[in-house]
Amino acid sequence: MMQKRLTIRVSGKVQGVWFRARTREEAEKLELSGSVWNNPDGSVGIVAEGEEEQLQKLLSWCRRGPSMARVTDLSFDLQEYRGEFDGFTIAYA
């Protein structure tokens, strides 16, 4: 299997609805490494690394997010694996 890096930006009602915590849970279940954070514009940023198939599952989950979230836009970019993460963290500003 091929390891890749995925960056995601999720917009809508995605802050204050446990999006970061649930993203970390999903990523850990999928055995991905990376980070998730809130952006000043109200969106959530995610970078994840791992098997491409697992990254696609995380992307699919991000399209809906946790039950209280309302995702209105999602953009992503699939890149080469860098191996810079150890585990999956929530970043705080």
N, C-alpha and C positions, 0 to 999 in steps of 0.2 A: 504494500500500500504506500501511497505517496503522501508525505507530510507537506502541509501548506500553512500559510498564514492568512487569516481573514480579518479585515477591518470592517466594522459595521457602525453606522450612525442611525439611530432610531429616534423618530420624532412623534409628537402627539402628547397624550397624557401619559408620560413615562417617568416622571419624577414624583416622588412621594407615594408611589404605589408598589413599592418593594421590587422594582424592576432589577436593580443591581444585585440584590440578594438572591433573587430567583435565577438570574442569569448565571451567577456563580454556582448555584446548585446544579443547574442544567449542565454547565460546562464540566463540573466535576464528575457528574454521572457519565458524561461522554468521554471522560479522560482527556480533556483538553487543558492546555495551560494558557495563561494570558491575564487580562485585566479588564475591568469595567468601571466606568466613571460617569458622573453627571457633567454635562457641558453648561456653560453660562447661558446659552440660548434656550435651555429647557430640554434639549435632546440628551440622549445617552450614547456614549461612545464605548465601543468594545473592540478589543483586539484579542484574537484567539489563535492558537497554533495546535496542530495535531493532524490526524488522518483526515483526508479530504471528505470522506463520507460522513465522519462525525461532525465536521465543520458545517456541512450542509444541513445536518439535523439541528444544530444550534441556530443556524440562519432561519430555518423553518419555524422554530420555536419563537424567535425574535419577531417574526411577522405578526404574532398575536400577543406575546408576553404574558405576564401574570393576569389573573382574572380582573383586577381593577384597572389595568392599563387600557388605553385606547390608542393603538398604533395608527398613525395617519400617513407616515412616510418612512421608508427604509432604504438606505443606500449601502452598498457594500463593494469591497474590492478584494479579490483573491490574489495573493502574492506568494513569492517564494518563502519557504520556511527559513527562519532565522535562529531559532532555538534560544531565544533570550529570556524565557520565563521558566520559573520553577514553581509550579502550582498555578492556581487561579485566584487572583486577588481583587478586592474592591478598592479602588483608589479614591482618596478623599482630597479635595482641594485645600 
